[in-house]
Each structure stands twice: as C-alpha cells, then as structure tokens.
Amino acid sequence: MANNLPTIPAFEAGTNPSESWRHWKEDFEDYLEALRYSEAPEKTKTALFHHLCGEELKKQLRAFDLKPNDDCVGVTLQQVLQEFDKYFLDY
C-alpha cells in the first residue's frame, strides 16, 4: 500500500512508561486505520508493529514468548497489544 503518510516515531518509555505506551498505542492504531491496514492479515499488522515499535519494544516482545492462538497461523496483533497493556500496567 503506497502512501505519503509519515511513519510514527518509535516508542520511547520516558519518565512515565505506562502513559507513553498508551499514547504510542493510540498513535499506532490510528496509523493502521489511516493506511487501511486495520483489515489487513494479522501477519501484515504484526510486521508493521515490529517495523515501527523500536528496539525497546522489540526486546520486550521477544521476552514475552507469545504463542499463536489455536485458529491462527501466527501471533495476532491483538495478542501483542494486550501483552504490552499488561506489561505497562506495572508502571
């Protein structure tokens, strides 16, 4: 999907990681919607997440060791976002 929309900045935890995550997640979801990726295959959405999230989130994502749902070929974007929601509740 070709576009002229600039990418969102990579995630930075800053002084309030929970709030930073919430704002970055909102920006990411808006970005998906603006580019019409919200209805794309899960593999495409999770690949876009990996591309945009930055090293800090990639490192943590590897530590989650997520497994695909029974009815899914791979890990869904929803699984990834929920895992980060839980992770950032601790802050």
C-alpha positions in Angstrom: 0.0 0.0 0.0 1.7 3.1 -1.2 1.2 6.2 0.9 2.5 9.7 1.7 1.8 9.5 5.4 4.9 9.8 7.5 5.6 7.0 10.0 5.1 7.4 13.7 8.1 7.7 15.9 9.4 4.6 17.7 8.2 4.0 21.2 10.2 5.8 24.0 9.3 5.0 27.6 10.3 8.4 29.0 9.5 9.2 32.6 6.0 7.6 32.6 6.2 4.3 30.6 2.5 3.5 31.1 1.3 6.8 29.7 3.9 6.7 26.9 2.7 3.2 25.9 -0.9 4.3 26.0 -0.2 7.3 23.7 2.1 5.3 21.4 -0.5 2.5 21.0 -3.2 5.1 20.1 -0.9 6.6 17.5 -0.2 3.2 16.1 -3.8 2.2 15.9 -4.6 5.5 14.2 -1.8 4.9 11.8 -3.2 1.4 11.0 -6.6 2.9 10.3 -5.3 5.8 8.2 -3.4 3.4 6.0 -6.3 1.0 5.8 -4.2 -1.7 7.4 -6.8 -2.4 10.1 -8.4 -5.0 7.9 -5.1 -6.5 6.7 -4.0 -10.0 7.5 -2.6 -10.4 11.1 0.9 -11.2 9.7 0.9 -7.8 8.0 -0.3 -5.9 11.0 2.2 -7.6 13.4 5.0 -7.0 10.8 4.1 -3.3 10.7 4.1 -3.2 14.6 7.6 -4.7 14.6 8.8 -2.2 12.0 7.5 0.8 13.8 7.8 0.0 17.5 11.5 0.5 18.1 14.2 -1.5 19.8 12.8 -1.1 23.3 9.5 -2.8 22.5 11.2 -5.4 20.2 13.4 -6.5 23.0 10.4 -6.9 25.4 8.3 -8.6 22.8 11.0 -11.4 22.4 10.8 -11.9 26.2 7.0 -12.4 26.1 7.4 -15.7 24.2 3.9 -15.4 22.7 2.2 -18.4 21.1 -0.3 -18.3 18.2 -4.0 -18.8 19.0 -5.4 -22.2 18.0 -7.3 -20.8 15.0 -4.4 -18.5 13.8 -1.3 -19.2 11.8 0.8 -16.7 13.9 0.6 -14.4 16.8 -2.1 -11.7 16.4 -1.6 -8.0 16.8 -4.3 -8.1 19.5 -2.2 -10.6 21.5 0.8 -8.4 21.2 -1.0 -5.2 22.2 -2.7 -7.0 25.2 0.6 -8.3 26.4 2.1 -4.8 26.3 -1.0 -3.4 28.1 -0.4 -5.9 30.9 3.3 -5.2 31.0 2.9 -1.5 31.3 0.2 -1.7 34.0 3.1 -2.4 36.4 4.5 1.2 35.9 
